Amino acid sequence: MNPRSTAQIAGHPIHPMLIPFPVACFVLTLVSDLAFLKSSSGFFSTASLYLLGVGLITAALAAVAGLIDVLGDERIRNLSDAWLHAGANIIAVLIELYNWYGRYQSSLSVNTGAILSGVVVAILLFSGWKGWEMVYKHKVGVQE
């Protein structure tokens, strides 16, 4: 039997259902930042702020579901990929929290915000790779 997802609806793991939202928001923040740097349109700076906010809220929901899965099955806790995935996501969220707060307080330059967004996208590539390894290599949440 494979490691099971304890946060589920009708046998479907919740965590993989939620993660596309913060990932999309954080990637679109970078796109919006680059559009702002090219155009200087205030629309894009406002869009980035909102995308970061929605991304942080949905990341919190995904984190709760992921934490329930980790706490619910010892086999998941024993996977180094699970800890690398979680650690990368925590770092990405902390960076984006700083990124959002700096923009909200107008104390962060657009260039710095764009750099932070780029760093987070790179972290998400690593985190996503580790998440997929948990599914495809370790069969977490996969029913036979």
C-alpha positions in Angstrom: 0.0 0.0 0.0 1.3 3.5 -0.9 1.6 6.4 1.5 -1.8 7.9 1.6 -3.0 11.5 1.6 -5.0 12.1 4.7 -6.4 15.4 3.5 -8.8 14.2 0.8 -12.3 14.5 -0.6 -13.9 11.2 -1.9 -10.4 9.7 -2.1 -8.9 12.6 -4.0 -5.9 14.3 -2.3 -6.7 18.0 -1.6 -3.1 19.3 -1.6 -2.5 18.7 -5.4 -5.9 20.4 -6.1 -4.8 23.6 -4.3 -1.2 24.0 -5.4 -1.9 25.3 -8.9 -3.4 28.5 -7.5 -0.4 29.9 -5.5 2.0 28.7 -8.2 0.0 30.5 -10.9 -0.3 33.6 -8.8 3.5 33.7 -8.1 4.5 33.1 -11.7 2.0 35.7 -12.9 3.5 38.1 -10.4 6.8 37.8 -12.2 5.1 38.3 -15.5 3.3 41.3 -14.2 6.5 42.7 -12.7 8.2 42.3 -16.1 5.3 44.0 -17.8 5.5 46.9 -15.4 9.3 47.3 -16.0 8.6 47.4 -19.7 5.5 49.7 -19.6 5.6 51.6 -16.3 1.8 51.1 -16.2 0.4 51.3 -12.7 -2.0 48.5 -13.6 0.8 46.0 -13.5 2.2 47.1 -10.1 -1.4 46.9 -8.6 -1.9 43.5 -10.3 1.4 42.2 -8.8 0.3 43.3 -5.3 -3.1 41.5 -5.7 -1.5 38.4 -7.3 0.9 38.2 -4.3 -2.0 38.5 -1.9 -4.1 35.8 -3.5 -1.0 33.6 -3.9 -0.2 33.9 -0.2 -3.7 33.1 0.9 -4.0 30.0 -1.4 -0.5 28.9 -0.4 -1.6 28.9 3.2 -4.5 26.6 2.3 -2.3 24.3 0.3 0.2 24.3 3.2 -2.5 23.2 5.6 -3.5 20.3 3.4 0.1 19.3 2.9 0.8 19.4 6.6 -2.2 17.2 7.3 -0.8 14.7 4.8 2.7 14.8 6.4 1.3 14.4 9.9 -1.1 11.7 8.8 1.3 9.2 7.4 4.7 8.3 8.9 5.9 7.1 5.5 5.5 10.6 4.1 7.4 12.1 7.1 10.3 9.6 6.3 10.7 10.9 2.8 13.6 13.4 2.3 11.8 14.6 -0.8 8.8 15.6 1.4 11.0 17.8 3.6 12.8 19.3 0.7 9.5 20.1 -1.0 8.1 21.6 2.2 11.3 23.6 3.0 11.4 25.1 -0.5 7.8 26.1 -0.2 8.3 27.7 3.2 11.2 29.7 1.8 9.2 30.7 -1.3 6.2 31.9 0.9 8.4 33.8 3.3 10.1 35.6 0.3 6.7 36.4 -1.2 5.4 37.6 2.2 8.3 40.0 2.4 7.7 40.9 -1.3 4.0 41.6 -0.7 4.6 43.6 2.5 7.4 45.7 0.9 5.1 46.6 -2.0 2.1 47.3 0.3 4.3 49.7 2.4 5.8 51.1 -0.8 9.2 50.5 0.6 10.3 47.9 -2.0 11.6 49.0 -5.4 10.0 47.5 -8.5 13.4 46.0 -9.5 13.8 44.3 -6.1 10.2 43.0 -6.3 10.9 41.5 -9.7 14.1 39.9 -8.6 12.3 38.4 -5.6 9.6 37.1 -7.9 12.2 35.5 -10.2 13.9 33.8 -7.3 10.6 32.4 -6.1 9.7 31.0 -9.5 13.1 29.2 -9.5 12.4 27.8 -6.0 9.0 26.7 -7.2 10.6 24.8 -10.1 12.7 22.8 -7.5 9.7 22.4 -5.2 7.5 21.2 -7.9 10.1 18.7 -9.0 10.3 17.3 -5.5 6.5 17.2 -5.2 6.2 15.2 -8.4 9.0 12.8 -7.2 6.8 12.1 -4.2 3.9 11.2 -6.5 5.7 9.4 -9.3 8.7 7.9 -7.4 7.2 7.3 -3.9 3.5 7.0 -5.0 2.3 9.4 -2.3 -1.5 9.7 -2.6 -1.7 7.2 -5.5 -4.2 4.4 -5.2 -3.3 1.1 -6.7 
